Amino acid sequence: MTKNLLIKILVLIIAILFWEQQVLMKSYIQESHVPVKLINIPSDLVLDENELPKINISIQARGLVFLYIRFSKIYFEINAEKFKYGKNRLKLSEKELIFSDRIDLNILNIELDKNIYVSMDKLVEKKKSIEIQYASAKDEKFFIENKIINLQQKVTLKGPLSVLNDIKKIQTEKISRKMVENGKLSVIIINPDPKVQLLKDRIILKITQTKTINRTISLIPIRFPEDENITIIPQKVSVMVRGPEEIVGKLNNKSIIAHLDISKFGKDYAEVTFEVPVGVKIIEYTPKKIQVIKNE
């Protein structure tokens, strides 16, 4: 019983191998989509498209050859040494078709569109400003108080002109005050586009440790809606502020805006809210409450 089963299996295997041989040795006609490859591209140009078109060709060959084609490279090789900026027409023929000498192919037809173009862009270098990203609000405040003194530096990018024109600024990694060493921090630059090359991948930022001071600013006018038909006493306040010396030292009574908080009337009195420059903090102000008189 077992011997008969083994014989049947062996016969079946031989039959399958014989059938496969017949299939692989038989001649077929098949259509294939063949990619295009550019060589000798001028050094000042770059391909403006994500991928090149594929060309439809009709091939006659044995089944074994088609099986081989699946695991080998076949493509049209185009010499692009005379290509120019903009659109360039592809001129294809059977002589540009590249495949292994071991493959016996009969090219029956190449479906050529007379209007097959490849767009080339200029490869250029441009300088772009940097945009700092902060790890947290506290870190941003730290770098406002302790200024980055070389923030205006630029980085050089190399890539397609159309891509570089769309890039306004180059972002940095998120920086924190913990990264500062001896008044400097080394920061990684984020590549904005895979088509673009950064000529350097990091920059050095220099930090100036700023002195923090307190200062009193007097006679700041209190703003309130005129349509409320009210009178306030007093009409001006004084504030004590804290912040970087170079910012606080330049403040005057027009640098800080005081608003009457009419949303919190309490027994004809109201509080005051303030708008201050970035990096400046209100320590205290006087008077704390403003008398509000409703006009008849």
Salt bridges, closest charged atoms under 4 A:
ASP139 OD1 - ARG177 NH1 2.72
GLU275 OE2 - HIS259 NE2 2.81
